[in-house]
């Protein structure tokens, strides 16, 4: 099957690593001071890394995708993403964030055979909450503690509302599915409002790194010194860091 895949000219590459940060798929790594495509099956061919390269060492070409190497892909996923084995290999699309697996959570012993737990209260403090839809001058952004969360986080982490959304303005997005650069919107929000803090809640999959990169760029563009932190949620609902 033919598809677009990036090509790196190692003679031009200066090892700056900007393309590695820009790749949402975890397809690139610095090896021996040069950017390397660690697996063709990771590369989505969209070229987010191209504009970041200061020496023009990256191009895109259409070619036959290399044969799928399960062992190599699994090893690279562990190194580039979470150092944690996936239970099954990636789907045919090649994105490690789409790896299919079953999750069977077990209730703590203290909750077994007990009465139903009372319904929780929503901690959502504003509408809309989708990052693309939130006005940059919305009054609720002023003096706010902001949570920037991956779409999937609310489904993966059981106490999402109580542990992360409480007393925060929640902005959600997915850098893989939303065809935009969040950094421009976030920079405008930071510039036009007094923001107290930022918490980035991402999933462990490589494509979620786009949220972190967008916040970094926004902070630089806005020239604001704002306390911020990144929390990573595993696909099994655990907090990894």
C-alpha positions in Angstrom: 0.0 0.0 0.0 1.4 3.4 -1.0 1.1 6.3 1.4 3.0 9.5 2.4 6.0 9.0 4.6 8.7 11.5 5.7 12.3 11.2 4.6 15.2 12.7 6.6 18.4 13.8 4.9 20.9 13.0 7.7 23.6 15.1 6.1 21.5 18.2 6.5 20.1 17.3 10.0 21.8 19.3 12.7 20.3 17.2 15.6 18.2 20.1 17.1 15.3 17.8 18.0 12.6 20.2 17.1 11.0 17.7 14.7 10.9 15.1 17.5 8.9 17.5 19.7 6.6 18.3 16.8 5.7 14.7 15.9 2.5 13.8 17.6 2.9 10.1 16.7 6.2 9.5 18.4 7.7 8.4 15.0 10.9 10.4 15.5 13.8 10.0 17.9 17.3 11.5 18.1 19.8 8.7 17.7 23.6 9.4 17.6 22.8 13.2 17.2 20.5 12.8 14.2 16.7 12.6 13.8 15.6 9.2 12.8 12.3 7.7 11.7 12.0 4.8 14.1 9.1 3.1 12.3 7.3 3.9 9.0 4.1 2.5 10.6 4.2 5.3 13.1 4.4 8.1 10.5 1.0 9.6 9.6 2.4 11.5 6.6 0.8 14.8 7.7 4.2 16.6 8.0 3.8 18.4 11.3 7.6 18.0 11.6 8.4 19.8 8.3 8.0 23.4 9.3 9.9 22.9 12.5 13.1 21.8 10.8 15.4 24.9 10.5 17.7 23.3 7.9 15.1 21.7 5.5 16.3 18.2 6.1 12.8 16.7 6.0 10.6 15.9 3.0 7.6 13.8 2.3 7.4 11.2 -0.5 4.8 8.7 -1.5 6.0 5.1 -1.4 5.2 1.6 -0.5 5.0 1.3 3.3 7.5 -1.1 4.8 6.3 -4.5 6.0 5.0 -4.4 9.5 7.6 -5.5 12.0 5.7 -6.3 15.2 8.8 -6.8 17.4 10.4 -3.5 16.3 7.2 -1.5 16.6 6.5 -2.9 20.1 10.0 -2.0 21.2 9.8 1.5 19.9 6.4 2.1 21.4 7.8 1.2 24.9 10.7 3.5 24.4 8.9 6.5 22.8 5.7 6.4 24.8 5.4 5.0 28.3 8.0 2.2 28.6 5.0 0.0 29.2 4.0 -2.9 27.0 0.8 -2.7 25.0 -1.2 -5.9 25.2 -1.8 -6.0 21.4 0.0 -4.4 18.4 -1.2 -1.2 16.7 -4.1 -1.3 14.3 -3.5 -1.1 10.5 -3.5 2.7 10.6 -0.1 2.6 12.2 -0.8 5.0 15.0 0.3 3.7 18.4 -2.4 5.8 20.0 -4.9 3.5 18.3 -3.6 0.2 19.7 -6.5 -2.0 20.6 -6.7 -3.7 24.0 -9.3 -4.8 26.5 -9.4 -3.3 30.0 -11.1 -5.1 32.9 -10.9 -2.9 36.0 -11.6 -4.6 39.3 -13.4 -2.8 42.1 -11.5 -2.4 45.4 -12.4 -4.9 48.0 -14.1 -2.3 50.2 -16.6 -1.6 47.4 -17.6 -5.1 46.7 -21.2 -6.0 47.7 -21.8 -2.5 49.2 -24.8 -0.2 48.6 -24.8 2.0 45.5 -22.6 5.1 45.7 -24.4 8.4 45.6 -24.3 10.3 42.3 -21.4 12.7 41.9 -21.8 16.4 41.2 -20.4 17.8 38.0 -17.4 20.1 38.4 -17.7 21.7 35.0 -17.7 25.5 35.6 -18.3 26.9 32.1 -19.7 26.2 28.7 -18.4 25.5 26.0 -15.5 23.4 27.2 -14.1 22.4 23.8 -10.9 24.4 23.3 -11.8 25.4 19.7 -15.2 26.8 20.8 -14.1 28.7 23.9 -13.9 32.5 23.3 -10.5 33.9 24.1 -12.1 36.8 26.1 -14.7 34.7 28.0 -15.2 36.3 31.4 -14.7 33.0 33.2 -11.1 32.9 32.0 -10.0 35.9 34.0 -8.1 34.9 37.2 -8.7 31.2 36.3 -6.8 28.0 37.1 -7.1 26.2 33.7 -7.2 22.5 33.0 -6.3 21.6 29.5 -7.3 17.9 29.1 -7.2 15.3 26.4 -10.7 14.2 25.3 -10.0 10.6 26.4 -8.8 11.5 29.9 -12.3 11.9 31.2 -13.2 8.4 30.1 -10.0 6.8 31.3 -9.7 8.4 34.8 -12.6 7.6 37.1 -12.4 10.6 39.4 -11.7 13.1 36.6 -14.2 15.7 37.9 -13.2 15.5 41.5 -9.5 15.2 41.2 -8.8 17.5 38.2 -11.7 19.7 37.2 -12.6 21.0 40.6 -12.1 24.8 40.9 -10.7 24.9 37.4 -11.9 26.1 34.0 -11.8 23.0 31.7 -10.6 23.1 28.1 -10.6 19.8 26.2 -9.2 18.9 22.8 -7.5 16.2 20.8 -4.4 17.1 18.7 -4.8 14.0 16.6 -8.4 14.8 15.5 -8.7 18.6 15.6 -7.2 20.0 12.4 -5.6 23.0 14.0 -2.6 24.3 16.0 -3.8 24.9 19.6 -0.9 27.1 20.4 -2.3 30.1 18.7 -5.6 29.9 20.6 -3.9 29.3 23.9 -1.4 32.1 23.4 -4.4 34.5 22.8 -6.0 33.2 26.0 -2.9 33.7 28.0 -2.3 37.2 26.6 -5.8 38.5 27.1 -6.4 37.1 30.5 -4.8 36.8 33.9 -4.3 33.1 34.2 -3.2 31.7 37.6 -2.1 28.3 36.6 -2.2 25.6 33.8 -2.6 21.9 34.3 -2.2 19.7 31.2 -3.8 16.3 31.5 -2.7 14.0 28.7 -3.0 10.4 27.9 0.1 8.2 27.7 -0.2 7.8 23.9 2.4 9.7 21.8 -0.1 11.7 19.8 -1.2 13.4 23.1 2.2 15.1 23.2 0.6 17.6 20.9 -1.2 19.2 23.9 2.0 19.6 25.8 3.8 21.1 22.8 1.0 23.5 22.2 1.1 24.8 25.8 4.9 25.2 25.5 4.6 27.3 22.4 1.7 29.3 23.8 3.7 30.2 26.9 6.7 31.3 24.7 4.4 33.3 22.4 2.6 35.0 25.2 5.8 35.7 27.2 3.9 34.9 30.3 5.4 33.2 33.4 2.6 31.0 34.6 2.9 27.9 36.8 2.1 24.8 34.9 2.3 21.1 35.2 1.7 18.0 33.1 -0.1 14.9 34.4 -0.1 11.7 32.3 -2.9 9.2 32.5 -2.4 5.6 31.4 -4.9 3.8 29.2 -5.8 1.7 32.2 -6.8 4.8 34.1 -3.7 5.0 36.3 -1.7 8.2 36.9 1.8 7.6 35.4 3.5 10.9 36.3 
